[in-house]
Amino acid sequence: MAIILRLDRVMADRKISLNELSERVGISNVNLSKLKTGKVSAIRFSTLNAICKALDCQPGDILEYISDD
């Protein structure tokens, strides 16, 4: 897959735990953990918006494109 999730890196930079972000965003720890580890194939814009708001970041800070070549 060419899109890589960098949520773990942004969370570490902001010094925020999975539990704290889960509470701020309003999604379960399990679903947030799947996002953090990249074990998802899609993310809702509403979820991405809530994560960016909670972490004070841009979507490009969380998502990275890497060519398959």
Rosetta constraint file for C-alpha pairs under 8 A:
AtomPair CA 1 CA 68 HARMONIC 7.23 0.50
AtomPair CA 2 CA 65 HARMONIC 5.52 0.50
AtomPair CA 2 CA 66 HARMONIC 4.86 0.50
AtomPair CA 2 CA 67 HARMONIC 5.64 0.50
AtomPair CA 2 CA 68 HARMONIC 5.87 0.50
AtomPair CA 3 CA 63 HARMONIC 6.59 0.50
AtomPair CA 3 CA 64 HARMONIC 5.57 0.50
AtomPair CA 3 CA 65 HARMONIC 4.61 0.50
AtomPair CA 3 CA 66 HARMONIC 6.20 0.50
AtomPair CA 4 CA 38 HARMONIC 7.05 0.50
AtomPair CA 4 CA 63 HARMONIC 5.79 0.50
AtomPair CA 4 CA 64 HARMONIC 5.03 0.50
AtomPair CA 4 CA 65 HARMONIC 6.23 0.50
AtomPair CA 4 CA 66 HARMONIC 7.21 0.50
AtomPair CA 5 CA 35 HARMONIC 7.20 0.50
AtomPair CA 5 CA 36 HARMONIC 7.00 0.50
AtomPair CA 5 CA 37 HARMONIC 7.67 0.50
AtomPair CA 5 CA 38 HARMONIC 5.64 0.50
AtomPair CA 5 CA 62 HARMONIC 5.68 0.50
AtomPair CA 5 CA 63 HARMONIC 4.89 0.50
AtomPair CA 5 CA 64 HARMONIC 6.41 0.50
AtomPair CA 6 CA 10 HARMONIC 6.58 0.50
AtomPair CA 6 CA 36 HARMONIC 7.22 0.50
AtomPair CA 6 CA 61 HARMONIC 7.15 0.50
AtomPair CA 6 CA 62 HARMONIC 4.65 0.50
AtomPair CA 6 CA 63 HARMONIC 5.94 0.50
AtomPair CA 6 CA 64 HARMONIC 7.09 0.50
AtomPair CA 7 CA 11 HARMONIC 6.04 0.50
AtomPair CA 7 CA 35 HARMONIC 7.24 0.50
AtomPair CA 7 CA 36 HARMONIC 5.21 0.50
AtomPair CA 7 CA 62 HARMONIC 5.12 0.50
AtomPair CA 7 CA 63 HARMONIC 7.82 0.50
AtomPair CA 8 CA 12 HARMONIC 6.15 0.50
AtomPair CA 8 CA 36 HARMONIC 5.37 0.50
AtomPair CA 8 CA 37 HARMONIC 7.44 0.50
AtomPair CA 9 CA 13 HARMONIC 6.20 0.50
AtomPair CA 10 CA 14 HARMONIC 6.20 0.50
AtomPair CA 10 CA 55 HARMONIC 7.65 0.50
AtomPair CA 10 CA 61 HARMONIC 7.05 0.50
AtomPair CA 10 CA 62 HARMONIC 6.79 0.50
AtomPair CA 11 CA 15 HARMONIC 5.87 0.50
AtomPair CA 11 CA 16 HARMONIC 5.33 0.50
AtomPair CA 11 CA 17 HARMONIC 7.01 0.50
AtomPair CA 11 CA 55 HARMONIC 7.41 0.50
AtomPair CA 12 CA 16 HARMONIC 6.46 0.50
AtomPair CA 14 CA 55 HARMONIC 6.99 0.50
AtomPair CA 16 CA 20 HARMONIC 6.41 0.50
AtomPair CA 16 CA 21 HARMONIC 6.59 0.50
AtomPair CA 17 CA 21 HARMONIC 6.20 0.50
AtomPair CA 18 CA 22 HARMONIC 5.96 0.50
AtomPair CA 18 CA 29 HARMONIC 6.72 0.50
AtomPair CA 18 CA 32 HARMONIC 7.29 0.50
AtomPair CA 18 CA 33 HARMONIC 7.25 0.50
AtomPair CA 19 CA 23 HARMONIC 6.29 0.50
AtomPair CA 19 CA 29 HARMONIC 6.40 0.50
AtomPair CA 20 CA 24 HARMONIC 6.30 0.50
AtomPair CA 21 CA 25 HARMONIC 5.95 0.50
AtomPair CA 21 CA 51 HARMONIC 7.71 0.50
AtomPair CA 21 CA 54 HARMONIC 7.09 0.50
AtomPair CA 22 CA 26 HARMONIC 5.69 0.50
AtomPair CA 22 CA 27 HARMONIC 5.43 0.50
AtomPair CA 22 CA 28 HARMONIC 5.99 0.50
AtomPair CA 22 CA 29 HARMONIC 5.73 0.50
AtomPair CA 22 CA 32 HARMONIC 6.60 0.50
AtomPair CA 23 CA 27 HARMONIC 7.08 0.50
AtomPair CA 24 CA 54 HARMONIC 6.29 0.50
AtomPair CA 25 CA 47 HARMONIC 7.48 0.50
AtomPair CA 25 CA 50 HARMONIC 5.42 0.50
AtomPair CA 25 CA 51 HARMONIC 5.97 0.50
AtomPair CA 25 CA 54 HARMONIC 6.64 0.50
AtomPair CA 27 CA 31 HARMONIC 6.72 0.50
AtomPair CA 27 CA 32 HARMONIC 6.68 0.50
AtomPair CA 28 CA 32 HARMONIC 6.20 0.50
AtomPair CA 29 CA 33 HARMONIC 5.83 0.50
AtomPair CA 30 CA 34 HARMONIC 6.33 0.50
AtomPair CA 31 CA 35 HARMONIC 6.42 0.50
AtomPair CA 32 CA 36 HARMONIC 6.11 0.50
AtomPair CA 33 CA 37 HARMONIC 6.16 0.50
AtomPair CA 34 CA 38 HARMONIC 5.97 0.50
AtomPair CA 34 CA 39 HARMONIC 5.00 0.50
AtomPair CA 34 CA 40 HARMONIC 6.17 0.50
AtomPair CA 35 CA 39 HARMONIC 6.20 0.50
AtomPair CA 35 CA 40 HARMONIC 6.07 0.50
AtomPair CA 43 CA 47 HARMONIC 6.78 0.50
AtomPair CA 43 CA 48 HARMONIC 6.82 0.50
AtomPair CA 44 CA 48 HARMONIC 6.27 0.50
AtomPair CA 45 CA 49 HARMONIC 5.90 0.50
AtomPair CA 46 CA 50 HARMONIC 6.20 0.50
AtomPair CA 47 CA 51 HARMONIC 6.17 0.50
AtomPair CA 48 CA 52 HARMONIC 6.09 0.50
AtomPair CA 48 CA 59 HARMONIC 7.06 0.50
AtomPair CA 49 CA 53 HARMONIC 6.12 0.50
AtomPair CA 49 CA 59 HARMONIC 7.96 0.50
AtomPair CA 50 CA 54 HARMONIC 6.12 0.50
AtomPair CA 51 CA 55 HARMONIC 6.04 0.50
AtomPair CA 52 CA 56 HARMONIC 5.48 0.50
AtomPair CA 52 CA 57 HARMONIC 4.93 0.50
AtomPair CA 52 CA 58 HARMONIC 5.86 0.50
AtomPair CA 52 CA 59 HARMONIC 6.51 0.50
AtomPair CA 53 CA 57 HARMONIC 6.83 0.50
AtomPair CA 57 CA 61 HARMONIC 6.36 0.50
AtomPair CA 58 CA 62 HARMONIC 7.23 0.50
AtomPair CA 59 CA 63 HARMONIC 6.06 0.50
AtomPair CA 60 CA 64 HARMONIC 6.49 0.50
